[in-house]
């Protein structure tokens, strides 16, 4: 088996259906399997899969395991020489998996840990990349948010570094979890997803471990994948207090794992002080803000 395609689904029935159709439509000239892990969806996703895609290797979880833990179930049964982690809110518009496969074979000597491509979000091409998160960058982003809200301008330029789209590929810190192409033997070296992360930062942590073993993370310029970003949360602009809590919890777990306790403890105090003014806004209700603050204090007051 050349490639095992792993998809974690939670209540994204229609998006998932479109994603699977696109895989079968565009993936040619390689052998592949699809492993679908459903996190106890309640929207009829399971019935849809069994009816329209009986060939898919389907794992039904009795509860929502989150992203990393669910993917680990798929990793344990995957037969592919390469693993392709794909979000259900994506659609292939070209033979991207074959591109990644060819690239991995061509540059096998370059110590590759993870490969990704460009994402098309709302007709804008976005490289699925970010710099590794730092505590300094978190503070800078929040301060910049306040400055922009007050003065309608940015305090600092937080844009991604300009990269040459004419190159065949370029190296990055990490590739977002929407499309990650990883040689299966790499996970034997660095381990699977850390299951302490329910959602968010799990792909960051995985590729941070790759960096520590000098494994490269590379974006292939030729590949473009359609990404309906945020659609699984009801739309990109939809706010979610639950999402905010999960994201912040995962952020602290990541920093505690990759930094000294004293350094993160000091950052935690600064973080709480600088986010307190957000409770004066009407972005979230008073009840949501209290729940957010209570959750963070309960989990990170030790």
C-alpha positions as CSV (number, residue, x, y, z in Angstrom):
1,X,0.0,0.0,0.0
2,X,1.4,3.4,-1.0
3,X,-0.7,5.7,1.1
4,X,-3.1,5.5,4.0
5,X,-5.4,8.5,4.1
6,X,-6.7,9.2,7.6
7,X,-9.7,11.4,8.2
8,X,-11.2,12.3,11.6
9,X,-14.9,13.2,11.4
10,X,-17.2,14.8,13.9
11,X,-20.6,16.0,12.7
12,X,-19.4,17.1,9.2
13,X,-21.5,14.7,7.1
14,X,-21.9,16.8,4.0
15,X,-18.4,18.2,4.1
16,X,-17.0,14.7,4.6
17,X,-19.1,13.3,1.7
18,X,-17.7,16.0,-0.6
19,X,-14.1,15.3,0.6
20,X,-14.4,11.6,0.0
21,X,-15.8,12.1,-3.5
22,X,-12.9,14.4,-4.3
23,X,-10.4,11.8,-3.1
24,X,-11.7,9.1,-5.4
25,X,-12.1,11.5,-8.3
26,X,-8.6,13.0,-8.2
27,X,-6.3,10.3,-6.7
28,X,-4.7,8.3,-9.5
29,X,-1.7,6.1,-10.2
30,X,-1.1,5.1,-6.6
31,X,-2.5,2.4,-4.3
32,X,-4.3,3.9,-1.3
33,X,-6.8,3.2,1.5
34,X,-9.0,5.5,3.4
35,X,-9.3,5.1,7.1
36,X,-12.2,7.2,8.6
37,X,-12.5,7.6,12.3
38,X,-15.8,9.0,13.4
39,X,-15.9,10.7,16.8
40,X,-19.5,9.7,17.8
41,X,-21.2,12.0,15.4
42,X,-24.9,12.7,15.9
43,X,-25.6,14.1,12.4
44,X,-26.0,10.8,10.5
45,X,-22.4,10.6,9.3
46,X,-22.2,6.9,10.1
47,X,-25.2,6.0,8.0
48,X,-23.9,8.1,5.1
49,X,-20.5,6.4,5.1
50,X,-22.0,2.9,5.2
51,X,-24.4,3.7,2.4
52,X,-22.2,5.6,-0.1
53,X,-18.6,4.5,0.9
54,X,-18.6,0.9,2.0
55,X,-15.0,0.5,0.8
56,X,-13.8,2.9,3.4
57,X,-12.1,1.4,6.5
58,X,-14.5,2.8,9.1
59,X,-13.7,3.1,12.8
60,X,-16.7,4.1,14.9
61,X,-15.8,5.6,18.3
62,X,-18.4,5.6,21.0
63,X,-17.2,9.0,22.2
64,X,-15.5,12.1,20.9
65,X,-11.8,11.3,21.2
66,X,-10.5,14.5,19.8
67,X,-8.1,14.9,16.8
68,X,-4.9,13.2,17.9
69,X,-6.3,10.3,19.8
70,X,-8.7,9.4,17.0
71,X,-5.9,9.6,14.4
72,X,-3.8,7.3,16.6
73,X,-6.5,4.6,16.2
74,X,-6.1,4.9,12.4
75,X,-2.3,4.9,12.6
76,X,-2.4,1.6,14.4
77,X,-4.2,-0.2,11.5
78,X,-2.7,1.8,8.6
79,X,-1.0,-0.2,5.9
80,X,0.5,2.6,3.8
81,X,4.2,3.4,3.4
82,X,3.0,7.0,3.8
83,X,0.2,8.5,6.0
84,X,-1.8,11.4,4.7
85,X,-3.8,13.2,7.5
86,X,-6.6,15.1,5.8
87,X,-9.4,17.2,7.4
88,X,-13.0,16.5,6.4
89,X,-13.6,20.2,5.4
90,X,-11.1,19.8,2.5
91,X,-11.5,18.8,-1.1
92,X,-8.9,17.7,-3.5
93,X,-8.9,19.6,-6.8
94,X,-5.9,17.8,-8.3
95,X,-3.8,14.7,-7.8
96,X,-2.2,16.1,-4.7
97,X,-1.5,12.8,-2.9
98,X,0.4,11.5,-5.9
99,X,2.4,14.8,-6.0
100,X,3.3,14.3,-2.3
101,X,4.2,10.7,-2.9
102,X,6.4,11.5,-5.9
103,X,8.1,14.3,-4.0
104,X,8.8,12.0,-1.0
105,X,10.4,9.4,-3.2
106,X,12.4,12.0,-5.2
107,X,13.8,13.6,-2.0
108,X,14.0,10.6,0.2
109,X,17.6,11.5,1.1
110,X,16.5,15.0,2.5
111,X,15.4,13.7,5.9
112,X,11.7,14.6,5.4
113,X,9.4,14.5,8.3
114,X,6.2,16.1,7.0
115,X,5.0,17.4,3.6
116,X,2.1,19.7,2.9
117,X,0.6,21.9,0.1
118,X,-1.1,25.2,-0.4
119,X,-4.7,25.7,0.8
120,X,-7.4,27.6,-1.2
121,X,-9.5,29.3,1.4
122,X,-12.3,31.6,0.0
123,X,-10.4,31.9,-3.3
124,X,-7.2,33.0,-1.5
125,X,-4.1,30.8,-1.6
126,X,-2.7,30.2,1.8
127,X,0.4,28.2,2.7
128,X,-0.6,25.8,5.5
129,X,2.2,26.9,7.7
130,X,2.9,28.7,10.9
131,X,6.0,29.5,12.9
132,X,6.3,27.4,16.1
133,X,4.3,29.2,18.8
134,X,6.1,31.1,21.5
135,X,5.0,32.8,24.6
136,X,6.4,36.1,23.4
137,X,4.3,35.8,20.1
138,X,1.1,35.1,22.1
139,X,1.6,38.3,24.2
140,X,2.5,40.2,21.0
141,X,-0.7,39.0,19.3
142,X,-3.0,40.0,22.2
143,X,-1.4,43.4,22.6
144,X,-1.7,43.9,18.8
145,X,-5.4,43.0,19.1
146,X,-6.0,45.7,21.7
147,X,-4.0,48.3,19.7
148,X,-5.9,47.5,16.5
149,X,-9.3,47.7,18.4
150,X,-8.4,51.1,19.9
151,X,-6.5,52.8,17.1
152,X,-7.6,50.8,14.0
153,X,-4.0,49.9,13.1
154,X,-1.5,47.2,13.9
155,X,1.2,47.8,16.5
156,X,3.5,45.4,14.7
157,X,3.6,43.5,11.4
158,X,2.6,40.0,12.2
159,X,2.3,38.8,8.7
160,X,4.0,35.6,7.6
161,X,7.4,35.9,6.0
162,X,7.3,36.2,2.2
163,X,8.3,33.0,0.4
164,X,9.1,32.4,-3.2
165,X,6.2,30.6,-4.9
166,X,8.4,29.9,-7.9
167,X,10.5,27.4,-5.9
168,X,9.6,23.7,-6.0
169,X,9.3,23.6,-2.3
170,X,10.3,25.5,0.9
171,X,11.0,24.6,4.5
172,X,8.7,25.7,7.4
173,X,8.4,25.3,11.1
174,X,5.2,23.3,10.9
175,X,2.3,22.4,8.6
176,X,-1.2,22.7,9.9
177,X,-3.2,19.6,10.5
178,X,-5.5,20.1,7.5
179,X,-3.1,18.2,5.2
180,X,0.0,16.4,6.5
181,X,1.8,13.8,4.4
182,X,4.2,11.8,6.7
183,X,6.3,8.7,6.0
184,X,5.0,6.0,8.4
185,X,8.4,5.1,9.7
186,X,8.8,8.7,10.9
187,X,6.2,8.1,13.5
188,X,8.1,5.1,14.7
189,X,10.9,7.6,15.5
190,X,9.1,10.5,17.0
191,X,5.9,8.7,18.3
192,X,2.2,9.2,17.4
193,X,0.1,12.2,18.4
194,X,0.3,13.1,22.1
195,X,-3.1,12.3,23.4
196,X,-3.0,14.9,26.2
197,X,-4.1,17.4,23.4
198,X,-7.8,16.9,22.7
199,X,-7.7,19.3,19.8
200,X,-5.3,22.1,18.6
201,X,-1.5,22.1,19.0
202,X,-1.3,18.3,18.5
203,X,0.2,18.7,15.0
204,X,2.4,21.5,16.3
205,X,3.8,19.2,19.1
206,X,4.3,16.4,16.6
207,X,6.4,18.5,14.3
208,X,8.2,20.1,17.2
209,X,9.4,16.6,18.0
210,X,10.4,16.2,14.3
211,X,12.5,19.3,14.5
212,X,14.3,18.0,17.5
213,X,15.4,15.0,15.4
214,X,16.4,17.2,12.5
215,X,13.4,16.1,10.3
216,X,12.3,18.7,7.8
217,X,8.8,20.0,7.3
218,X,8.2,21.0,3.7
219,X,5.5,22.7,1.6
220,X,5.3,21.6,-2.0
221,X,4.3,24.6,-4.2
222,X,2.6,22.6,-7.0
223,X,-0.2,21.2,-4.7
224,X,-3.4,23.1,-4.0
225,X,-6.2,21.8,-1.8
226,X,-9.6,23.4,-1.2
227,X,-10.1,24.2,2.4
228,X,-13.5,25.3,3.8
229,X,-11.8,26.7,6.9
230,X,-13.9,26.8,10.0
231,X,-17.0,25.2,8.3
232,X,-17.0,22.4,10.8
233,X,-17.5,25.0,13.6
234,X,-20.4,26.6,11.7
235,X,-18.4,29.1,9.7
236,X,-15.1,30.8,9.9
237,X,-16.4,33.9,11.7
238,X,-18.5,31.9,14.1
239,X,-17.3,32.4,17.7
240,X,-17.3,29.5,20.1
241,X,-16.6,29.7,23.8
242,X,-15.9,25.9,23.8
243,X,-13.4,26.3,21.0
244,X,-11.8,29.2,22.8
245,X,-11.4,27.1,26.0
246,X,-10.0,24.1,24.2
247,X,-7.5,26.2,22.2
248,X,-6.2,27.9,25.3
249,X,-5.9,24.7,27.3
250,X,-4.0,23.1,24.5
251,X,-1.7,26.1,24.2
252,X,-0.7,25.8,27.9
253,X,-0.1,22.1,27.6
254,X,2.2,22.7,24.6
255,X,4.2,25.4,26.4
256,X,4.5,23.3,29.6
257,X,5.8,20.4,27.5
258,X,8.4,22.3,25.6
259,X,9.5,25.0,28.1
260,X,10.6,25.1,31.7
261,X,7.9,25.2,34.4
262,X,9.1,28.5,35.9
263,X,9.0,30.2,32.5
264,X,5.5,29.0,31.7
265,X,4.3,29.9,35.3
266,X,5.4,33.5,34.8
267,X,3.8,33.6,31.3
268,X,0.6,32.3,32.8
269,X,0.3,35.2,35.1
270,X,1.1,37.7,32.3
271,X,-1.4,36.0,30.1
272,X,-4.3,36.2,32.6
273,X,-3.5,39.9,33.2
274,X,-3.5,40.9,29.5
275,X,-6.7,38.9,28.6
276,X,-8.8,40.4,31.4
277,X,-9.8,43.5,29.4
278,X,-11.5,41.1,26.8
279,X,-14.2,40.5,29.5
280,X,-15.3,44.1,29.1
281,X,-16.2,43.5,25.4
282,X,-19.5,42.0,24.1
283,X,-17.8,39.3,21.9
284,X,-18.8,36.7,24.5
285,X,-21.5,36.8,27.1
286,X,-20.8,37.4,30.8
287,X,-21.6,33.7,31.5
288,X,-19.2,32.5,28.7
289,X,-16.4,34.8,30.0
290,X,-16.9,33.5,33.6
291,X,-16.8,29.9,32.4
292,X,-13.7,30.6,30.3
293,X,-11.9,32.2,33.3
294,X,-13.0,29.5,35.7
295,X,-11.9,26.7,33.5
296,X,-8.4,28.2,33.1
297,X,-8.0,28.9,36.8
298,X,-9.1,25.4,37.7
299,X,-6.8,23.7,35.2
300,X,-3.7,25.9,35.6
301,X,-3.7,27.2,39.2
302,X,-1.3,24.4,40.3
